[in-house]
Amino acid sequence: MAAVTTPARAFWIVAPGRGEVRDEQVPAPGEREVRVRTLTSGVSAGTERLVFTGGVPPSQYDLMRAPFQAGDFPGPVKYGYAAVGTVEAGPAERLGERVFCLHPHQSAFVVPAAAAVPVPPTVPDQRAALAANMETALNAVWDAAPVPGERIAVVGAGVVGLLTAHLLTRFGFAPVLVDVDAGRATTAAALGVAFAEPDAVAGPFELVVHASGSPAGLVWALERLGFEGRVVELSWYGDREVTLPLGAAFHSRRLKLLSSQVGAIAAPVRGRIDHRGRLVRALALLDDDRLDVLVRETVALERLPGFLSALAGGGHRVLCARVTYDDT
């Protein structure tokens, strides 16, 4: 007898700059699997814009694969990693459980039960969709290893920059969040974070976390470092080349440029915390209603292709849009 399948709808990037929503057939879950009915999913604007436009360099195709990605770069590919849903099939003790999963935008899906991480009851769906971004920010704070009393800046008031500055503030530090868009000051204030435009900040800083996605922001960060200061680089440039001023005072001031990437657990906690444990911590850190300011825009799944086209063309400047599944 053939296994029973469940119909679903999923977003695919069919070629660089072009997406569509396709029908899927989701199999019945196996013994150690769950089927999840999606409530919402988050669009991570920076990374998903690069993937949508075909900006992943061939050398990074394997490293950039999302955990439950289907297809291959540059397309057709089903990509995404911020789904929140309800377990509707699987072990009896998990039925009805609200979970987060690193899954692409799809109305229903089957994953190993261990990959569906329970969402705390105090964290609403739209905020839970920030879990992957919160993981990135938490990992960056661990990589940065800030020291009490250090002068700290976070460059770039996108969702990851805002979350990083928010965490640093929450952990007792006093970073200044720097962005060219003065309109982000209101969002920063809602999170309890100090904000300044680049020309208003002189430095020097012992630590700068760079998350603007702009080479100019990284240059700014290096120029504002004090002696033996360090930049933690969170931006990912895809196939773009970046030119940096590594002459002048770079060596005499013994500056450090460090990479932080969420695919690996930060060195200071590696061996004590695994990927699931980090995600559990990220979800717990979302129990803060101030973070709702980061997820104010919604887009229906069926309209996601047009939304990402506009995002790629500069027609949208959002923090983290939330995909809705009401009609799927």
URUR-V333971 format. One record per backbone hydrogen bond with DSSP energy under -0.5 kcal/mol. NH is the residue of the N-H (numbers start at 0). CO is the residue of the C=O. If there is no record, write none. Layout:
NH	CO
NH	CO
This chain:
5	25
7	23
9	21
10	104
11	19
12	76
13	11
13	17
14	17
16	51
17	14
19	11
21	9
21	19
23	7
25	5
25	23
27	3
32	29
33	110
34	88
35	33
35	108
36	85
37	35
37	106
38	83
39	83
40	322
41	81
42	320
43	41
44	42
44	318
47	43
48	44
49	45
50	46
51	47
52	48
53	50
54	49
56	54
59	56
60	57
63	59
64	61
67	101
68	65
69	77
71	75
74	71
75	12
76	12
77	69
78	76
81	102
82	100
83	39
84	98
85	36
86	96
87	34
88	34
93	90
94	90
94	91
95	86
96	93
98	84
99	116
100	82
102	100
104	78
105	103
106	8
108	35
110	33
112	31
114	111
115	111
115	112
116	99
116	114
118	97
122	119
123	121
127	123
128	124
129	126
130	127
133	129
134	130
135	131
136	132
137	133
138	134
139	135
140	136
141	137
142	138
143	139
144	140
145	140
149	146
151	149
152	206
153	175
154	208
155	153
155	177
161	157
162	158
163	159
164	160
165	161
166	162
167	163
168	164
169	165
170	166
171	168
172	167
175	151
176	193
177	153
177	175
178	195
181	179
183	180
184	181
185	182
186	182
187	183
188	184
189	185
190	186
190	187
191	188
192	187
193	174
195	176
199	196
200	197
203	223
204	223
205	150
206	150
207	229
208	152
209	207
209	231
210	154
210	208
216	213
217	213
218	214
219	215
220	216
221	217
222	218
223	219
223	220
224	221
225	204
227	252
228	225
229	205
230	255
231	207
232	230
232	257
233	209
233	231
234	209
238	54
239	236
245	243
249	246
252	248
253	250
254	249
255	228
257	230
257	255
259	232
263	260
268	265
269	265
270	272
271	268
272	268
277	273
278	274
279	275
280	276
281	277
282	278
283	279
284	280
285	281
285	282
286	283
287	285
290	287
291	288
292	289
293	290
294	291
298	321
300	323
302	299
303	300
306	302
307	303
308	304
309	305
310	306
311	307
312	308
313	310
314	309
315	309
319	293
320	42
321	296
322	40
323	298
324	38
327	324
